[in-house]
Amino acid sequence: MVQTSLKTSDTVKLLADESLARIRQHPFITAATEGRLTRQQIKRWLFCAGRESRIFPSVVKNMVARCSQEHKEIAAILAKNLNDELGNGDAQEAHFQHYLKLLSEMGIPYKEFSSYCEKEGIKLALSLALNVSSQENTATSLGYLLVNEGMTPITYAAVGQALREHYKFSEIPFLGVHVDIDTKHVAALYTAVDRLDERDLDHVVYGIGLGERGMLILLDEAYGVFEHQKSESRIN
């Protein structure tokens, strides 16, 4: 066990930042920032990220429900996060609805979103998120969220640039609003980490690793890694 104080969150922040730096080097992100993404890759990201957004309230609800009595302050922080995700009482402002509005503005019908054939990447990312949030260790879940929400400025900046190039959007308010909200969420999550015992450090670090894996494999699918093997050629 690493013996250190979590009060400053320095160790956790360093490890989370290192994780986010690796995500920043993913080929999907670099292709987006260099103007090399195709429309199909952009759409796949929206289909995958939209699905992740759709289940995210359930992820946070699971975490709140599993906070022990000694973690009441953490539960309150997560509950505020959940309210933001659900639009703070306005269902039309729920974050998932913003994905659907953006798809509509891009001329992509909801039927195309709903009928998207999910590959192994997004399936694993969703399963991982729900399972991490359903296990009992709050520290692991917080580590996962630090990466999940910490990567929003990275992916949204990259996708925003690609959208402006391919779809000629002058402004994309949805992306900017979510970056601002998730930046506040991450700051609140570090406050939550400060409420943990120093013995929880290893669990937070484990959660950071889980978050990185889940987010990278979502980007793998968006990039097109799972598009090449036909179902009939799968190895038995």
N, C-alpha and C positions, 0 to 999 in steps of 0.2 A: 504493500500500500504506500502510495506517495503521501508523505506528510507535509502538508502545506495549508495555509489558510485560504479559504474560499472567499473571505470577506472582500478582498480587492478584485477577485475574479481574474487576476492577471494571467494565471496559468491557463484557465479556461479560454479566455479571450485569445491568447496566443495560439492555442491549438485550433480554435474555431477559425481564426483568420488564416491559418495555414491550410485548413480544409477548403475554405472559400477560394484561396489562391489556386489550389489544384483544380477546382471547378471552373475557375476563370480560364484555365488552359484547355478546357474541353474543346474538341474540334467544332462542335456546334457553335460555341460562343465565339471562337476565333473566326470562323467562317462568317458569322453574322457581322462582326465588327469590321471585317475586311470586305464586305459586300459580296460574299460568295454564296450566300444561302439561296436556295431555290424557293419558289412559292410553295412547293409541296412540303419542303422541310419546315417552313413557317407554319403551314396548316397543321402538320403533324404535331408541332410543339403546342399549338393552341388546343388541339384535340386532347393531348396528354395533360397539359397544364390545367385545362378546363376540368378534366376528370379529377385531378388531384385537388383542385379548388372545391369541387362538388362534395368530396368526402371530408374536407378539412374540418368543418364544424364538428363532425362526429369524432374526429381525432382529438380535438380540444375538449369536447364533452367527456370523452373517456378519461382524459387526464384529470379533469376537474373532479370527476366522480371517484377517482382513486387517490386523491390527495388525503393524507391522514390528518387527524386533528392537529398535529404539531405543524402541519404545513398549510394552515388556514390562510396565511398571507400569500403563499404561492397560488392557492386556489383562487383567491380574489384577483390576482394578476392575470391568471389564465381565463377567468370569467370575463374580464374586460376585453381580452383578446377575442373571445368567442362572440361577444356582443358586436364588436367591430366587424367580424367576419359575416355576421348575420344582418348587417346594415343598421345596427342600433335601433331596432324596432321597425324599420322600413324594409320590407321583404324585397322590394325592387332595387334596393341598394346593397343587397347581399353580394359578396364578392363574386360568387359564381355567376350571378346575373350579368355582371359586367363583362365576363368572357363572352356570354351569349350575345350581348349588344355589340361587342367588337366584331364577332363573326358576322353579324347581320350587316354591319357597316362595310365589311369586306366583301359582301355579296355571297357569303357562304350560308346556305340554308341549315336550319337546325337538324334536319334529317341527315345531312351529311356528317354532322358532328355525332349524332346519336348512333349512326350505323357504322362508324369507324371500327374496323377490325383491330381490337387491341392485341398488341404483340406482348412478348415476354417482358419487355422493359417496363411498360406502364402497369402491367399486372403485378409485377414484383414490387414496384414502387408503392402501389396502393395497398397491397397486402402488408408490406413492411410498415407503412405508416399506421395502419389500423392495429397491427399486432404490437408495435412498440407502445402505442398509446393505451393498450389494454393490459400490459404487464404491470406489475405492482410497484416497480421502482420509479419514483418521480424524478430522480436525478437523471436516469437514462432518457426519459421522455424529454426533459428540458434540454439535454445535450442534442437530441435529435432536432428539436425545434430551432435551436440556435443556428443550425445549418439550413434547415428548411426555409425559415424566414429570412435568414441572413443573406441568402443568395438572390433574393428578389432584385436588389439594385443591379446585380450582375446580369441576370437573364433579361430583365425588362429593358435595360439600356441597350443590350445587343439586339433583342427582338424589335424594339422601337426603331432602331436604325434600319433594320431590314424592312419593316413595314413602311417606313417613309420612302425607301428606295423603290419597293415593288408596288405599293398601293398609293403612293403619292399623298399620304396623310401629311398635313402640315402640323397638326397637333394630335396627340393621343392622350387625352386627360386621364383615361383609365389607368394607364401605366404609371404616370406621375403620382397619382393619388395613392396607388398601392405601394409604391416605393416609400412614400412619406409614412404611411400607416405601418408598414412592416419594419421600417427603421425604428419607429417608436416601440413596436412590439419587441424588437431585439433588445433595446435598452431596458425594457421592463423585464425581459427574461434574465438579463444579467442581475437585476435586482432580486429576482427569484432565486438565482443561483447563490447569491449572497446569503440567502436564508438557509442554505443547506449546511450540514456538518462537513468538516474537512474530510471525514471518512467516505463521503459520497463522491469524492473527486474521480475515482476510477470509473464510477458509473456514468458520470457526466461525459468523461472522455469516450467511453464506449458508445454512448448515445450520439456523440459528434461523429464518430466513425460510421454508425448506422445511417445518420442523416446524409453524410457524404455519399455513401453507396446508393441510397435511394434516389438522390437527386441526379447522380451521374448516370444511372441506368435509365432514368426518364429522358435525359438528354441524348443518351445513346439511341433510344427509339426515335426521338424527334430527328436526329441526324440521319437515320436510315439504316442503322446497323442490322436491324431485324427484317429487312425487306428482301434479302437475297436468297434465302433458302426456301424452296417451295415445299409445301406440306407433304407432297408425295415422295420427296427425297429425304425426309427425316430419317435419322439413324434409328433403327429398332433396338 
